[in-house]
């Protein structure tokens, strides 16, 4: 699902838990600068956008496929480090499993300061790892997966996440909204689809 900030916030007003109410939904591109998971995770009407994303990421997909979330980082290294520490803490305190792959693009000015890591949660039998994809494009993967994972499946899913292009998808929902849809000059409604 490709959501722009104004649509994202409008949808939340009507259906706060929309992401988790769509069980087969596993890819989200929020077109939102610096939207990253915030904790505690929550998807009620008063939660922040970051808490909403965290709730979606930390909820297991019914088919056990990883959720995919591209993230373009445009904040300073210190702020990102603090957000990443909160992510690690939430993972360490998690009591139920969830699988995800977050693709992170980092500003070249501080890509060298990001240190890969691998943490485990014995309760959920999972690992959380930050991997370098390549230094040239400043891309990283933040992966939450089982400790004893099927390497062939996960390698395939990681490659798909890295190479994912929205315009190649046949089953894509893209929602855009602008102020042209508001006011007295709207086009008349149709009662049925044209044949």
Order of alpha helices (4+ residues) and beta strands (2+ residues): beta-alpha-alpha-beta-alpha-beta-alpha-beta-beta-beta-beta-alpha-beta
